[in-house]
Amino acid sequence: MKNFPHTEDKTRLLQLRLQIDQFVDYRLANVMTIPAPMRGTHNHLIDIRGIHVGHHQMIGDGWLSGTTVILPPQGTVASADVRGGGPGTRETDCLAPTTMVSSVDAVCISGGSAYGLDTAGGVVRWLASRNRGLKIGPEAHHVVPIVPAAVLFDLGAGGNFKNQPTADFGWEAANRASVTDTRLGNIGAGTGARSGGLKGGIGSASVVLHNGITVAALVALNSAGSTVDPKSGELFGARYGLGDEFEHLHAPKKDELRTWLEIERTPPQLNTTLAVIATDVRLAKHECTRIAASGHDGMARSISPIHLYTDGDTVFALSTGEKEFPEGEAASGAIRTGDERIYKINEIISAAADCVARAVVHAMLNAESVSTWTSYHDTFPST
């Protein structure tokens, strides 16, 4: 005898099909009226209101390294995703969706490899001096600042292997953090960064979606892989530009490309690209985890190869919670087909990946030649 679904099961199936049909109809009805996304005011991480960015670096006398600190508003939810085979991190485990702490007080990214993790201690001290952190006691100073950190390899970039960022670098970067610092290139954690045989650095990009939600990313580009297409000399990530963002770029002249391809060079063997993504809409911790994962897609679109054993590629994702989704939907912890919230988060996931790819391009375009490491523009002046 043939088994038929129970009436209750058939009702649920019909309800699910109705929800999907309604959502598809909604999307089709609105697809022609959704305005195109546009770049934020500064095309930078600081376009997320309340986020402060600060840098500290040393250049010269054997130095070529630095630290970048991101100070978000209090209560900012965060998560992280580590894909590189050789990461150097601190407190990324506490950002897993299953752990207790959901908000962070700062994110610190730095040069110096494992030595550079000391910089996070300086950020912790700076925050503690202002009584900011996870409250664990009755007194105002009874706090433990939560400062996840990740480092890239630039040891010896300035000529002296022993010149490494210290806790003082973290303190200074935090102390200098502001909502106006939009500097890119050879700054902060990007000071000694290199990328596929060229000079790397700090890059950033942002986007304002059709619903007013802003997504932004900041990267410290220090990759073994190249950002340059060997067939054309163009930057892989430039195709993801918004509007006329990269329309000023031109493919380099063939002789420039030929010269670059013929040069015998040894890209750095120990690397890492770091990224911090942020959005101003309220997300749950597990949703931030998915946003962080998407940042690696942006790396893969703009850097080839990526996520090698010698890379420590790490992405942090922050949600300041300034805005709610227009319909005020709250995260329930359950992901269900037909729940419109997940489709709106999909837009943020996609935007985050593109922001990282665009930020990589801006890192290359703003980097300046240092010592034997030439910038993209100096290598391909016709661009």
Sequence and secondary structure as in RCSB ss.txt:
>XXXX:A:sequence
MKNFPHTEDKTRLLQLRLQIDQFVDYRLANVMTIPAPMRGTHNHLIDIRGIHVGHHQMIGDGWLSGTTVILPPQG
TVASADVRGGGPGTRETDCLAPTTMVSSVDAVCISGGSAYGLDTAGGVVRWLASRNRGLKIGPEAHHVVPIVPAA
VLFDLGAGGNFKNQPTADFGWEAANRASVTDTRLGNIGAGTGARSGGLKGGIGSASVVLHNGITVAALVALNSAG
STVDPKSGELFGARYGLGDEFEHLHAPKKDELRTWLEIERTPPQLNTTLAVIATDVRLAKHECTRIAASGHDGMA
RSISPIHLYTDGDTVFALSTGEKEFPEGEAASGAIRTGDERIYKINEIISAAADCVARAVVHAMLNAESVSTWTS
YHDTFPST
>XXXX:A:secstr
      HHHHHHHHHHHHHHHHHHHHHHHHTTT    B  SSSSGGGSTT EEEEEEEEETTEEEEEEEEE  TT
 EEEEEE  SS  EES GGGSTTSS  B S EEEESSGGGGGHHHHHHHHHHHTTT SEE SSSTT EE    EE
E   TTTTS TT    HHHHHHHHHT BSS    BSSGGGTT EETTEE EEEEEEEE TTS EEEEEEEE  SS
BSB TTT  BGGGGG  TTTTTT     HHHHHHHHHS     SS   EEEEEEEE   HHHHHHHHHHHHHHHH
HHSBS S TT   EEEEEEEEEE  TT     S   TT HHHHHHHHHHHHHHHHHHHHHHHHHHH   BTTB  
HHHHSTT 
